[in-house]
Amino acid sequence: MQKKMIVLVSLMLVLTGLLSACGSKKEENGGQTSSSDQTFRMNLTSEPPTLDVAQVQDNVSFTVLSGLFEGLTRMDAKGNIVPGVAEKWDVSADGKHFTFHLRKDAKWSNGDPVTAHDFEYSWKRTLDPNLNPPAPYAYQLYYIKNAQNYNIKADNPNHISDPNQLGVKATDDYTLDVELENPTPYFLNITAFFTTFPVHKSAKDNPNWAAEAKGYIGNGPFKLASWKHGDSIELVPNEYYNKKAEIKLTSVKFAMYKDPNTELNAYKTGQLDWAGMPTGSIPAEQLAKAIKDKNPELNIKGIASTYYYLFNNTKKPFNNAKVRKALSMAINRTDLVEKVAKGGQQPAYGFVSTGIHGVKEEYRTEVPANFFKEDVAEAKKLLAEGLAEEGLKSMPAFSLSFNEGLHKNVAEAIADMWKTNLGITVNLELQEWKVFLKNRQSLNFDIARSGWGADYNDPMTFIDMYTSKGGNNDIGFKNPEYDALVKEANSTNDQQKRVDAMAKAEKILIGDNMAIMPIWNYTSSELVKPYVKNYVVDYSGNVDYSHISIEK
């Protein structure tokens, strides 16, 4: 994910011990035999659910796609927005009209030129109300004139059926005109995000274009060389990429080790060059040991990302705000981060993460997350009241679902807290990543784990998720006042007014309704071999591996 970088607390822990080398020199160097072997290897944990830029919504897919595509803009190593496919752009005085001028040397991985028509096609495809399945991130394009009324068809008296009325048009092969509904200060950041990437015209005749390596066409620094489903993915340089001289790697190899212990062992024995975030994880006990021992290969950095649980707001008794509040108030977040996660995370009492810009300081500094407090006695009282309101005498059986990784340990700890503090028992369900995402999207769950990293540096990247018809609203939360506040924040260029509106919306989401249960703000913790140079972990924890070099 490419986003505007901000300065966050970074920590390089210099230690020894956890990964002491053993065996051959090849193993010590992670299997790399010389600097001429420019292969980088990391773990995805699971199969990417999709590599279609209109359908993608998870970090596993994002990590692969970041090497396969480039948007109109991109983020440089310092976190600044710089030209991508667009070499320059003009912005009108009112901030509502952008004209992007595309570079003429940008090409697809099959050699075709990348044109403004490819962006227009991609954006209109994402917004198409008949796209099946619907694009979960379509709302990221709602800044464009008429986009929301074109995308939302059901129960929308203002629906627009003609895509030519959308505020995006290629006026020639290398000029893209974009008209916005309102001034959007961070719109250039949006043009570096996956939803705004171009799609090759061949997708019109091939609905399965993103399902296999064969025939897959991207425009980024790498191309998809192989995709062994459930096993591995390999990327190799795109010979048509206009900045190909900057690419040092000859191969990026992604494994799919589901178990964190297997991932760590693969790192220790030289099968991986990178272990941990953003798509893998280090076992909590081993992470704690690495911190204690000051392992020099461990990097820890605060990132703009929140770990939380989803409540199915449409399902009894989780449709009751008192029940949701009780479950949230009955857990101990400090114990979870210190005794379970053990990676320097910070307890979260709001949805918007630390590290996000406000008006003059961080949003979280200007809007303290004091929407609720942990209080077991109050939780018991609220649970009893909420159940009574639903005509229940006791908490019915329910399930907590999660995917592979640390999430199982977290779920077990929270389930124990609920049992100890509230006397309720929960069934734990470990699900495969693709199935897990599908169940969440279809509201086929009771409570489910989730995490959200910033797509761009503004509180709105969190707040607009839970509008009534938001594509990533997988809890069934609907609140007209909340929707109105999001609309208000999107209708002004005054940052103070925007922050005030978003703060009110967050209070409705968390303080009034506890529609979701914040748990912690993430840190990015990864083990990286010392010969891996020039990688970037951005402010939300995503890795840019496009400029990595292997140096001995």
C-alpha positions as CSV (number, residue, x, y, z in Angstrom):
1,M,0.0,0.0,0.0
2,Q,1.4,3.3,-1.0
3,K,0.6,6.2,1.4
4,K,2.0,9.4,2.7
5,M,4.8,8.7,5.3
6,I,4.8,10.2,8.7
7,V,7.3,10.2,11.4
8,L,6.6,7.6,14.0
9,V,8.5,6.1,16.8
10,S,11.0,3.6,15.4
11,L,13.0,1.1,17.3
12,M,16.0,-0.9,16.2
13,L,16.8,-3.5,18.8
14,V,20.4,-4.5,18.7
15,L,20.9,-7.9,20.2
16,T,22.3,-11.4,19.9
17,G,21.0,-14.9,20.5
18,L,17.7,-15.9,19.0
19,L,18.9,-16.7,15.5
20,S,22.5,-17.7,16.1
21,A,23.9,-19.1,12.9
22,C,24.5,-22.8,12.6
23,G,25.4,-25.1,9.7
24,S,26.9,-24.0,6.4
25,K,27.8,-20.5,5.3
26,K,24.9,-20.8,2.8
27,E,22.5,-21.3,5.7
28,E,24.0,-18.4,7.7
29,N,23.4,-16.1,4.8
30,G,19.9,-17.3,4.3
31,G,20.7,-19.5,1.4
32,Q,22.1,-16.6,-0.6
33,T,25.5,-17.7,-2.0
34,S,26.7,-14.4,-3.5
35,S,25.7,-10.8,-4.2
36,S,24.9,-11.9,-7.7
37,D,22.0,-13.9,-6.4
38,Q,19.4,-11.1,-6.2
39,T,16.5,-13.2,-4.8
40,F,14.4,-11.9,-2.0
41,R,12.1,-14.4,-0.1
42,M,9.3,-13.7,2.4
43,N,6.2,-15.4,3.7
44,L,2.6,-14.5,2.7
45,T,1.2,-17.0,5.2
46,S,-1.8,-17.7,3.0
47,E,-3.1,-17.7,-0.6
48,P,-4.0,-14.2,-1.9
49,P,-7.8,-14.2,-2.3
50,T,-7.5,-12.2,-5.5
51,L,-5.0,-10.2,-7.6
52,D,-7.7,-8.1,-9.2
53,V,-7.2,-4.5,-8.2
54,A,-10.9,-4.0,-8.1
55,Q,-11.5,-6.9,-5.7
56,V,-8.5,-6.8,-3.4
57,Q,-9.0,-5.8,0.2
58,D,-6.4,-7.7,2.2
59,N,-2.8,-7.3,3.1
60,V,-1.7,-10.5,1.6
61,S,-3.0,-9.5,-1.8
62,F,-1.7,-5.9,-1.4
63,T,1.8,-7.1,-0.7
64,V,1.9,-9.0,-4.0
65,L,0.2,-6.3,-6.0
66,S,2.6,-3.6,-4.8
67,G,5.2,-5.2,-7.1
68,L,2.9,-5.8,-10.0
69,F,1.3,-2.4,-10.5
70,E,2.0,1.3,-10.4
71,G,-0.6,4.1,-10.0
72,L,-0.7,7.6,-11.3
73,T,1.4,8.5,-8.3
74,R,3.5,6.5,-5.9
75,M,5.2,6.9,-2.6
76,D,9.0,7.3,-2.4
77,A,11.4,6.0,0.3
78,K,10.7,9.1,2.4
79,G,6.9,8.7,2.2
80,N,6.4,11.6,-0.2
81,I,3.9,11.4,-3.1
82,V,5.9,11.4,-6.4
83,P,5.1,10.8,-10.0
84,G,4.2,7.3,-11.1
85,V,2.6,6.7,-14.4
86,A,1.6,10.4,-14.4
87,E,4.7,12.5,-14.9
88,K,2.9,15.7,-13.7
89,W,-0.5,17.0,-12.9
90,D,-2.5,20.2,-12.7
91,V,-4.9,21.1,-9.9
92,S,-7.6,23.7,-10.3
93,A,-7.8,26.6,-7.8
94,D,-10.9,25.2,-6.1
95,G,-9.2,21.8,-5.6
96,K,-11.9,19.9,-7.5
97,H,-10.3,19.3,-10.9
98,F,-7.2,17.3,-11.5
99,T,-5.5,16.8,-14.9
100,F,-2.9,14.0,-15.0
101,H,-0.3,14.0,-17.8
102,L,0.9,10.4,-18.3
103,R,4.5,9.5,-19.2
104,K,4.7,8.1,-22.7
105,D,7.3,5.4,-21.8
106,A,5.0,3.6,-19.4
107,K,4.2,0.1,-20.6
108,W,2.4,-3.0,-19.6
109,S,4.3,-6.2,-18.9
110,N,3.3,-7.4,-22.4
111,G,4.8,-4.3,-24.0
112,D,1.6,-2.4,-24.7
113,P,1.6,1.3,-23.7
114,V,-0.2,2.3,-20.5
115,T,-2.7,5.0,-21.5
116,A,-5.2,7.2,-19.8
117,H,-7.9,5.0,-21.2
118,D,-6.6,2.1,-19.0
119,F,-7.2,4.2,-15.9
120,E,-10.6,5.4,-17.1
121,Y,-11.6,1.8,-17.8
122,S,-10.3,0.5,-14.4
123,W,-12.1,3.2,-12.4
124,K,-15.4,2.8,-14.2
125,R,-15.1,-1.0,-13.9
126,T,-14.6,-0.7,-10.1
127,L,-17.6,1.5,-9.8
128,D,-19.8,-0.6,-12.1
129,P,-22.8,-1.6,-10.0
130,N,-23.1,-4.8,-11.9
131,L,-19.5,-6.0,-11.2
132,N,-19.7,-9.4,-9.7
133,P,-18.7,-9.6,-6.9
134,P,-19.0,-5.9,-6.1
135,A,-15.7,-4.0,-5.6
136,P,-15.3,-3.7,-1.8
137,Y,-13.2,-0.6,-2.2
138,A,-15.4,1.2,-4.7
139,Y,-16.1,3.9,-2.0
140,Q,-12.5,5.0,-2.4
141,L,-13.6,6.5,-5.7
142,Y,-16.6,8.3,-4.3
143,Y,-14.6,11.5,-4.3
144,I,-15.1,11.5,-8.1
145,K,-18.2,13.4,-9.4
146,N,-21.3,11.2,-9.6
147,A,-19.3,8.1,-8.5
148,Q,-21.4,7.2,-5.5
149,N,-24.7,7.6,-7.3
150,Y,-23.4,5.5,-10.2
151,N,-22.1,2.7,-8.0
152,I,-25.0,2.4,-5.6
153,K,-28.0,1.2,-7.5
154,A,-30.4,-0.4,-4.9
155,D,-32.7,1.9,-3.0
156,N,-31.0,5.0,-4.6
157,P,-33.4,7.4,-6.2
158,N,-30.4,9.4,-7.5
159,H,-28.9,6.5,-9.3
160,I,-27.0,7.4,-12.4
161,S,-26.9,4.6,-15.1
162,D,-24.6,6.3,-17.6
163,P,-20.9,5.8,-16.8
164,N,-20.1,8.7,-19.1
165,Q,-21.5,11.0,-16.4
166,L,-18.7,10.0,-14.1
167,G,-16.0,12.7,-13.5
168,V,-13.2,10.7,-15.1
169,K,-12.3,10.9,-18.7
170,A,-9.3,10.2,-20.9
171,T,-9.2,13.2,-23.2
172,D,-6.4,11.6,-25.2
173,D,-4.0,8.6,-24.7
174,Y,-1.9,10.5,-22.2
175,T,-4.2,12.9,-20.5
176,L,-6.7,12.0,-17.7
177,D,-9.2,14.5,-16.5
178,V,-10.7,14.0,-13.1
179,E,-13.5,16.1,-11.5
180,L,-14.3,15.6,-7.8
181,E,-17.5,16.2,-5.9
182,N,-15.6,18.2,-3.3
183,P,-12.1,19.4,-2.6
184,T,-10.1,16.4,-1.3
185,P,-6.8,17.4,0.2
186,Y,-5.4,13.8,0.1
187,F,-6.7,12.8,-3.4
188,L,-3.1,12.4,-4.7
189,N,-2.6,9.8,-2.0
190,I,-5.7,8.0,-3.2
191,T,-4.1,7.8,-6.7
192,A,-1.3,5.8,-5.2
193,F,-3.7,3.2,-3.8
194,F,-4.6,-0.1,-5.3
195,T,-8.2,0.7,-6.2
196,T,-7.0,3.5,-8.6
197,F,-4.5,1.3,-10.4
198,P,-5.0,0.8,-14.2
199,V,-6.4,-2.5,-15.7
200,H,-5.3,-3.8,-19.1
201,K,-8.0,-3.8,-21.7
202,S,-7.7,-7.5,-22.2
203,A,-9.7,-7.9,-18.9
204,K,-12.8,-6.9,-20.8
205,D,-12.8,-10.3,-22.6
206,N,-11.2,-12.4,-19.8
207,P,-13.2,-12.3,-16.5
208,N,-10.6,-14.7,-15.0
209,W,-7.6,-12.5,-15.9
210,A,-6.5,-12.2,-12.3
211,A,-6.7,-15.9,-11.3
212,E,-3.6,-17.4,-12.8
213,A,0.0,-16.3,-13.7
214,K,-0.5,-17.1,-17.4
215,G,-1.8,-14.1,-19.2
216,Y,-1.6,-11.8,-16.1
217,I,-0.7,-8.3,-17.2
218,G,0.5,-5.6,-14.8
219,N,2.4,-2.4,-15.2
220,G,4.7,-2.4,-12.1
221,P,8.4,-3.1,-11.6
222,F,7.7,-6.9,-11.6
223,K,5.6,-9.4,-13.4
224,L,3.9,-12.5,-12.2
225,A,6.1,-15.4,-13.2
226,S,4.4,-18.3,-11.4
227,W,1.5,-18.8,-9.0
228,K,1.3,-22.2,-7.4
229,H,-2.0,-21.9,-5.6
230,G,-1.6,-22.7,-1.9
231,D,2.1,-23.0,-2.2
232,S,4.1,-20.1,-3.6
233,I,4.2,-17.1,-5.9
234,E,7.2,-15.8,-7.8
235,L,7.7,-12.3,-9.4
236,V,10.5,-11.4,-11.8
237,P,11.4,-8.0,-13.2
238,N,9.1,-6.5,-15.8
239,E,11.5,-5.8,-18.8
240,Y,9.1,-3.1,-20.0
241,Y,9.0,-1.1,-16.8
242,N,10.3,2.4,-17.6
243,K,12.4,2.5,-14.4
244,K,13.8,-1.0,-14.8
245,A,17.3,0.1,-14.3
246,E,16.4,0.9,-10.6
247,I,15.3,-2.7,-10.0
248,K,18.2,-4.9,-8.6
249,L,16.3,-8.1,-7.6
250,T,16.1,-10.9,-10.2
251,S,13.3,-12.6,-8.3
252,V,10.8,-12.2,-5.4
253,K,9.7,-15.5,-4.0
254,F,6.7,-15.6,-1.7
255,A,6.1,-18.7,0.5
256,M,2.8,-19.6,2.1
257,Y,3.7,-21.0,5.5
258,K,0.6,-20.9,7.7
259,D,2.3,-21.7,11.0
260,P,4.4,-18.9,12.6
261,N,6.8,-21.5,14.0
262,T,7.3,-23.0,10.5
263,E,8.0,-19.4,9.2
264,L,10.5,-18.7,11.9
265,N,12.3,-22.0,11.3
266,A,12.4,-21.3,7.5
267,Y,14.1,-17.9,8.4
268,K,16.6,-19.6,10.7
269,T,17.5,-22.3,8.2
270,G,18.0,-19.8,5.3
271,Q,14.8,-20.5,3.4
272,L,13.4,-17.0,4.0
273,D,15.2,-13.6,4.1
274,W,12.3,-11.9,6.0
275,A,10.0,-13.1,8.7
276,G,7.1,-11.4,10.4
277,M,5.0,-8.4,9.4
278,P,3.2,-7.3,7.2
279,T,2.0,-10.8,6.0
280,G,3.7,-13.2,8.4
281,S,4.2,-13.3,12.2
282,I,6.9,-14.2,14.7
283,P,5.7,-16.5,17.5
284,A,5.0,-14.3,20.6
285,E,7.4,-16.1,22.9
286,Q,10.2,-15.9,20.3
287,L,9.5,-12.3,19.6
288,A,9.7,-11.5,23.3
289,K,13.0,-13.4,23.5
290,A,14.3,-11.5,20.5
291,I,13.4,-8.2,22.2
292,K,15.0,-9.3,25.5
293,D,18.1,-10.6,23.8
294,K,18.4,-7.5,21.6
295,N,18.6,-9.5,18.4
296,P,20.2,-7.2,15.7
297,E,18.0,-8.6,12.9
298,L,14.8,-7.5,14.7
299,N,13.1,-4.3,13.6
300,I,10.1,-2.9,15.5
301,K,8.3,0.2,14.4
302,G,5.0,1.8,15.5
303,I,2.5,1.8,12.6
304,A,-0.8,3.4,11.8
305,S,-2.9,0.2,12.1
306,T,-5.5,-1.0,14.5
307,Y,-6.3,-4.6,15.7
308,Y,-9.9,-5.1,16.6
309,Y,-12.8,-7.5,16.8
310,L,-15.9,-7.3,14.6
311,F,-19.4,-7.7,16.1
312,N,-22.1,-8.9,13.7
313,N,-24.4,-5.9,14.4
314,T,-27.3,-7.7,12.6
315,K,-27.3,-10.8,14.7
316,K,-29.0,-11.3,18.1
317,P,-27.7,-10.5,20.7
318,F,-24.8,-8.6,19.1
319,N,-27.4,-6.2,17.7
320,N,-27.6,-4.8,21.2
321,A,-25.1,-2.1,22.0
322,K,-25.1,-2.9,25.7
323,V,-24.0,-6.5,25.0
324,R,-21.3,-5.2,22.7
325,K,-20.1,-2.7,25.3
326,A,-20.0,-5.4,28.0
327,L,-17.8,-7.7,25.9
328,S,-15.4,-4.8,25.1
329,M,-15.3,-3.5,28.7
330,A,-14.6,-7.0,30.1
331,I,-11.2,-7.6,28.6
332,N,-7.8,-6.3,29.7
333,R,-5.9,-4.8,26.8
334,T,-2.7,-4.2,28.7
335,D,-2.5,-7.9,29.5
336,L,-3.2,-8.8,25.9
337,V,-0.3,-6.7,24.5
338,E,2.1,-7.5,27.3
339,K,1.4,-11.2,27.9
340,V,0.1,-12.4,24.5
341,A,1.2,-10.2,21.6
342,K,4.5,-9.1,23.2
343,G,5.6,-6.9,20.4
344,G,5.3,-3.4,21.9
345,Q,1.7,-2.8,20.8
346,Q,-0.3,-0.1,22.5
347,P,-3.8,-0.7,23.9
348,A,-6.5,0.9,21.7
349,Y,-9.7,2.5,23.0
350,G,-10.7,4.1,19.6
351,F,-10.7,3.0,16.0
352,V,-8.5,5.6,14.4
353,S,-4.9,4.6,15.0
354,T,-2.0,6.5,16.4
355,G,0.3,8.0,13.7
356,I,-2.5,9.7,11.7
357,H,-2.5,13.4,11.0
358,G,-5.1,15.7,12.6
359,V,-5.1,19.5,12.3
360,K,-1.7,20.5,13.8
361,E,-0.7,17.3,15.6
362,E,-1.7,13.7,15.4
363,Y,-5.5,13.1,15.4
364,R,-5.2,10.8,18.4
365,T,-3.5,13.6,20.3
366,E,-6.2,16.1,19.4
367,V,-9.0,13.6,19.8
368,P,-8.1,11.3,22.8
369,A,-9.5,7.8,22.7
370,N,-11.6,8.1,25.9
371,F,-14.8,6.7,24.5
372,F,-15.0,3.9,27.2
373,K,-13.1,2.3,30.0
374,E,-12.4,-1.3,31.0
375,D,-14.7,-2.0,33.9
376,V,-15.8,-5.6,34.8
377,A,-18.5,-4.6,37.2
378,E,-20.1,-2.2,34.7
379,A,-19.7,-4.9,32.0
380,K,-21.7,-7.4,34.0
381,K,-24.4,-4.9,34.6
382,L,-24.6,-3.9,30.9
383,L,-24.6,-7.6,29.8
384,A,-27.6,-8.4,32.0
385,E,-29.5,-5.3,30.8
386,G,-28.7,-6.0,27.2
387,L,-29.7,-9.6,27.3
388,A,-32.9,-8.7,29.1
389,E,-33.8,-6.2,26.4
390,E,-33.4,-9.0,23.9
391,G,-35.6,-11.4,25.9
392,L,-32.7,-13.6,27.0
393,K,-31.8,-14.8,30.4
394,S,-28.3,-15.8,29.6
395,M,-25.8,-15.4,26.8
396,P,-26.5,-17.9,24.0
397,A,-23.8,-20.0,22.4
398,F,-21.7,-18.0,19.9
399,S,-18.4,-18.3,18.0
400,L,-15.3,-16.2,17.6
401,S,-13.6,-16.7,14.2
402,F,-10.1,-15.9,13.2
403,N,-7.4,-16.9,10.7
404,E,-3.9,-18.4,11.1
405,G,-1.2,-16.8,13.1
406,L,-1.1,-15.0,16.5
407,H,-4.8,-14.6,16.3
408,K,-5.5,-18.0,17.9
409,N,-3.5,-17.0,21.0
410,V,-5.3,-13.7,21.2
411,A,-8.7,-15.4,20.8
412,E,-7.9,-17.9,23.5
413,A,-6.9,-15.1,25.9
414,I,-10.0,-13.0,25.2
415,A,-12.2,-16.1,25.5
416,D,-10.7,-16.8,28.9
417,M,-11.3,-13.2,30.1
418,W,-14.9,-13.4,29.0
419,K,-15.4,-16.6,30.9
420,T,-13.7,-15.4,34.0
421,N,-15.2,-11.9,34.1
422,L,-18.6,-12.5,32.5
423,G,-19.2,-16.3,33.0
424,I,-19.7,-16.9,29.3
425,T,-18.2,-19.5,27.0
426,V,-17.3,-18.9,23.3
427,N,-16.5,-21.4,20.6
428,L,-13.2,-20.7,18.8
429,E,-13.1,-21.2,15.0
430,L,-9.9,-21.2,13.1
431,Q,-10.6,-20.6,9.4
432,E,-8.6,-20.5,6.2
433,W,-7.9,-16.9,5.0
434,K,-10.0,-16.9,1.9
435,V,-13.0,-18.6,3.7
436,F,-12.5,-16.3,6.6
437,L,-12.8,-13.2,4.5
438,K,-15.8,-14.5,2.6
439,N,-17.6,-15.3,5.8
440,R,-16.9,-11.8,7.1
441,Q,-18.1,-10.1,3.9
442,S,-21.4,-12.2,3.9
443,L,-22.0,-11.5,7.7
444,N,-21.6,-15.2,8.3
445,F,-20.1,-14.8,11.8
446,D,-20.9,-13.8,15.4
447,I,-17.6,-12.2,16.3
448,A,-14.5,-12.1,14.1
449,R,-11.0,-10.7,14.4
450,S,-9.9,-7.9,12.1
451,G,-7.2,-5.4,11.5
452,W,-7.0,-2.1,9.5
453,G,-4.0,-0.3,8.3
454,A,-4.3,3.3,6.9
455,D,-4.7,3.5,3.1
456,Y,-3.7,7.2,3.3
457,N,-2.7,9.6,6.0
458,D,-6.1,11.0,7.2
459,P,-8.6,9.8,9.8
460,M,-11.1,9.3,7.0
461,T,-9.3,6.1,6.0
462,F,-10.7,4.6,9.2
463,I,-14.0,6.5,9.6
464,D,-15.6,6.0,6.2
465,M,-15.4,2.2,6.5
466,Y,-18.6,2.0,8.4
467,T,-20.9,4.2,6.4
468,S,-24.2,2.3,5.8
469,K,-23.3,1.2,2.3
470,G,-19.5,1.1,2.6
471,G,-17.9,-1.8,0.7
472,N,-15.8,-2.7,3.7
473,N,-18.6,-2.4,6.2
474,D,-18.7,-6.1,7.2
475,I,-20.6,-5.7,10.5
476,G,-24.0,-4.4,9.2
477,F,-23.7,-1.2,11.1
478,K,-26.1,1.5,9.9
479,N,-26.4,4.9,11.4
480,P,-27.8,8.0,9.5
481,E,-26.1,10.5,11.8
482,Y,-22.8,8.7,11.3
483,D,-23.3,8.8,7.5
484,A,-24.2,12.5,7.7
485,L,-21.0,13.3,9.6
486,V,-18.8,11.5,7.1
487,K,-20.5,13.4,4.3
488,E,-19.9,16.6,6.2
489,A,-16.2,15.9,6.6
490,N,-16.0,15.1,2.9
491,S,-17.7,18.3,1.8
492,T,-15.2,20.8,3.2
493,N,-11.5,21.6,2.8
494,D,-11.3,23.1,6.3
495,Q,-9.3,20.5,8.3
496,Q,-10.6,21.6,11.7
497,K,-14.2,21.1,10.6
498,R,-13.3,17.8,9.0
499,V,-11.6,16.5,12.2
500,D,-14.5,17.8,14.4
501,A,-17.0,15.8,12.2
502,M,-14.8,12.7,12.2
503,A,-14.4,12.8,16.0
504,K,-18.2,13.0,16.4
505,A,-18.5,10.0,14.0
506,E,-15.9,8.0,15.9
507,K,-17.8,8.6,19.2
508,I,-21.0,7.3,17.6
509,L,-19.1,4.2,16.3
510,I,-17.2,3.4,19.5
511,G,-18.6,5.4,22.5
512,D,-22.3,5.2,21.7
513,N,-22.5,1.9,19.8
514,M,-19.3,-0.2,20.3
515,A,-20.0,-1.4,16.8
516,I,-16.5,-2.9,16.8
517,M,-14.1,-3.7,19.7
518,P,-10.7,-1.9,19.5
519,I,-7.9,-4.0,21.0
520,W,-4.5,-2.5,20.2
521,N,-2.5,-0.3,17.8
522,Y,-0.1,-2.4,15.9
523,T,3.7,-2.4,15.7
524,S,5.5,-3.8,12.7
525,S,7.9,-6.4,13.9
526,E,10.1,-8.3,11.4
527,L,13.3,-10.2,11.3
528,V,15.4,-9.2,8.3
529,K,18.7,-10.8,7.2
530,P,21.5,-8.2,7.4
531,Y,22.3,-8.5,3.7
532,V,18.8,-7.3,2.7
533,K,19.2,-3.6,1.9
534,N,17.1,-0.7,0.7
535,Y,13.7,-1.9,1.8
536,V,11.0,0.5,3.1
537,V,8.4,-0.2,5.7
538,D,5.9,2.6,5.4
539,Y,3.9,4.3,8.2
540,S,1.1,1.8,8.1
541,G,3.4,-1.3,8.0
542,N,3.5,-2.2,4.4
543,V,6.7,-3.2,2.8
544,D,8.1,-1.8,-0.5
545,Y,10.5,-4.4,-1.8
546,S,10.9,-3.0,-5.3
547,H,14.3,-1.4,-4.6
548,I,15.7,-4.2,-2.4
549,S,19.2,-5.3,-3.2
550,I,21.1,-8.3,-1.7
551,E,24.5,-7.0,-0.5
552,K,27.2,-9.2,1.1
